[in-house]
Amino acid sequence: MSNFSAHQIRQASSGDIDLVAPLFDAYRQFYGGSADLALARGFLLERLRQEQSVIFMALAPDGTTPLGFTQLYPAFSSLSAARIFILNDLYVAPQARRLGVGAGLLQAAVAYARAAGAVRLTLSTAIDNHTAQSLYVAQGWRRDDAFAVFNFSLAGDQEA
């Protein structure tokens, strides 16, 4: 296995789509979506072009091997009357897991949100994704036990 401990993390631009899209496609598959690289590529490109999300990516020291990514969506808190970010996606390639890539991506997201004046980052993960939950707790995230999350699908039988 290669040593990715010297990975680099930077904000992605639309020019980085071909590096990030395969990771996004793998992320979607991890959560039960079907493989569709064209869909992944188009979705990310549109989010970046419309400035609807911020993506950070981790690269191997060679600068060309993608190791992971995280995607933030801007939102607002009515109670705080302030900006927040939803950390909607975090994925690390299997060969780069347990090497600090996920922690580095979370730290980049926190630094970005602070610099943008946000008061909170929020995320959700599958109840049985204990590996991710351990990472979040280790990085200082706290589980919300005060609120239950509910979804209403507008896509028929599809998970939305």
C-alpha positions in Angstrom: 0.0 0.0 0.0 1.2 3.5 -0.8 1.9 6.0 1.9 -0.5 8.9 1.5 0.4 10.5 4.8 1.7 13.6 3.0 -1.6 14.1 1.1 -2.6 17.6 0.2 -6.0 19.1 0.6 -7.3 22.0 -1.5 -10.6 23.5 -2.6 -11.7 22.0 -5.9 -12.7 24.1 -8.9 -14.6 23.1 -12.1 -11.3 22.2 -13.6 -10.9 19.4 -11.0 -14.2 17.6 -12.0 -12.4 14.7 -13.5 -10.5 14.1 -10.3 -13.5 14.4 -8.0 -16.3 12.8 -10.0 -15.1 9.2 -9.7 -14.9 9.7 -5.9 -18.4 11.2 -5.9 -19.6 8.3 -8.0 -18.1 5.8 -5.5 -19.7 7.7 -2.6 -23.1 7.4 -4.3 -22.6 3.7 -4.7 -21.5 3.3 -1.1 -25.0 4.6 -0.1 -26.8 2.4 -2.6 -26.9 4.5 -5.7 -26.1 3.0 -9.1 -22.8 3.7 -10.9 -23.1 6.7 -13.2 -20.0 8.7 -13.7 -21.6 11.0 -16.2 -24.3 11.9 -13.7 -21.8 12.4 -10.9 -19.6 14.6 -13.1 -22.6 16.7 -14.3 -24.0 17.2 -10.9 -20.8 18.4 -9.4 -20.0 20.6 -12.3 -23.4 22.3 -12.0 -23.0 22.8 -8.2 -19.6 24.5 -8.8 -20.6 26.6 -11.7 -23.7 27.8 -9.9 -21.6 28.4 -6.7 -24.1 26.1 -4.8 -21.5 24.1 -3.1 -17.9 24.1 -1.9 -15.8 21.0 -2.5 -12.5 20.1 -0.9 -10.4 17.2 -2.2 -7.5 15.3 -0.9 -4.8 14.4 -3.3 -1.8 12.1 -3.0 1.6 13.8 -2.9 1.9 13.4 -6.7 -1.0 15.9 -7.0 -2.9 13.8 -9.5 -4.2 10.8 -7.5 -7.5 11.7 -5.8 -7.9 10.2 -2.3 -11.1 11.8 -0.9 -13.5 14.7 -1.0 -16.1 16.5 1.1 -18.8 18.8 -0.2 -20.4 21.6 1.7 -23.7 23.3 1.0 -24.4 26.8 2.3 -27.6 27.2 4.4 -28.9 29.4 7.2 -30.1 28.9 10.8 -33.2 30.8 11.6 -32.7 30.5 15.4 -29.1 31.8 15.1 -30.0 34.2 12.3 -26.7 33.2 10.8 -24.9 31.2 8.1 -24.3 27.5 8.5 -22.9 24.8 6.2 -24.3 21.3 5.6 -21.5 18.9 5.2 -23.4 16.6 2.9 -20.8 14.3 1.5 -17.5 12.9 2.8 -15.8 10.0 1.1 -12.3 8.6 1.3 -11.1 6.0 -1.2 -10.6 2.6 0.4 -6.8 2.6 -0.1 -6.5 5.9 1.7 -8.6 5.1 4.7 -7.1 5.4 8.2 -4.3 7.6 7.0 -5.7 10.9 8.1 -7.4 11.9 4.9 -10.9 12.1 6.4 -9.7 14.1 9.3 -7.9 16.5 7.0 -11.0 17.0 4.9 -13.1 17.7 8.0 -10.5 20.2 9.3 -10.5 22.0 5.9 -14.3 22.2 6.0 -14.2 23.6 9.6 -11.6 26.2 8.6 -13.6 27.2 5.5 -16.8 27.6 7.5 -15.1 29.6 10.2 -13.6 31.9 7.6 -17.0 32.4 6.0 -18.5 33.4 9.3 -20.7 30.4 9.8 -21.8 29.5 13.3 -22.2 25.7 12.7 -21.5 22.8 10.4 -24.0 20.0 10.4 -24.0 16.5 8.9 -25.8 13.3 9.0 -24.7 9.7 8.3 -26.2 6.3 8.2 -26.9 4.9 11.6 -24.8 1.9 11.0 -21.8 3.8 9.6 -19.9 3.5 12.9 -16.5 4.1 11.2 -17.6 7.6 10.0 -19.2 8.3 13.4 -16.0 7.5 15.2 -14.1 9.9 12.9 -16.6 12.7 13.6 -16.4 12.2 17.3 -12.6 12.1 17.3 -12.7 15.4 15.4 -14.9 17.1 18.0 -18.3 16.7 16.3 -21.2 16.1 18.7 -24.1 13.9 18.1 -27.5 15.7 18.2 -29.8 13.9 20.6 -32.3 16.8 20.7 -33.8 16.6 17.2 -35.1 13.8 15.1 -34.6 14.0 11.3 -37.5 13.5 9.0 -37.6 13.4 5.2 -40.5 13.7 2.8 -39.6 12.3 -0.6 -40.8 14.2 -3.7 -39.3 11.7 -6.0 -41.9 8.9 -5.6 -40.4 5.6 -4.5 -36.8 6.8 -5.0 -34.7 7.8 -2.0 -34.1 11.5 -2.2 
